[in-house]
């Protein structure tokens, strides 16, 4: 994925991903409230899910995911992981 980028562009991409995940994590904390993990917890889950999503898309054989859909697919995986963790937290939480 990052083979053609310089090291400065990779760091820029990483910094942009961290900043975006903080703002989205803060917004998700407002949406899901107590079922979430707080703004920083949501940020960490979203960022880790994004990295996992990038690696999952890389594992899929070439040609099945268009290059324009790699980043949206990784974002979708990160939201799915946040949803599953919030669902799991709700299931184990006493009523």
CORBEL-V932255 format. One record per pair of residues at least 4 apart in sequence whose ideal C-beta (glycine too) atoms are under 6 Angstrom apart, sorted by the first residue. I is the first residue (numbers start at 0). J is the second residue. D is the distance in whole Angstrom. If there is no record, write none. Layout:
I & J & D
I & J & D
//
This chain:
1 & 9 & 5
4 & 8 & 4
4 & 9 & 5
20 & 24 & 6
20 & 42 & 5
20 & 45 & 4
20 & 46 & 4
21 & 42 & 5
23 & 45 & 6
24 & 38 & 5
24 & 41 & 3
24 & 42 & 3
24 & 45 & 5
25 & 38 & 4
27 & 31 & 6
27 & 35 & 6
27 & 41 & 5
28 & 35 & 5
28 & 38 & 5
28 & 41 & 5
31 & 35 & 4
31 & 85 & 6
34 & 85 & 5
34 & 89 & 6
35 & 41 & 5
36 & 40 & 3
36 & 41 & 5
44 & 81 & 5
45 & 77 & 5
45 & 81 & 6
48 & 76 & 6
48 & 77 & 3
48 & 80 & 4
49 & 73 & 5
49 & 77 & 4
52 & 73 & 3
52 & 76 & 3
52 & 77 & 6
53 & 73 & 5
56 & 64 & 5
56 & 69 & 5
56 & 72 & 5
59 & 63 & 5
59 & 64 & 6
64 & 68 & 6
68 & 72 & 5
//
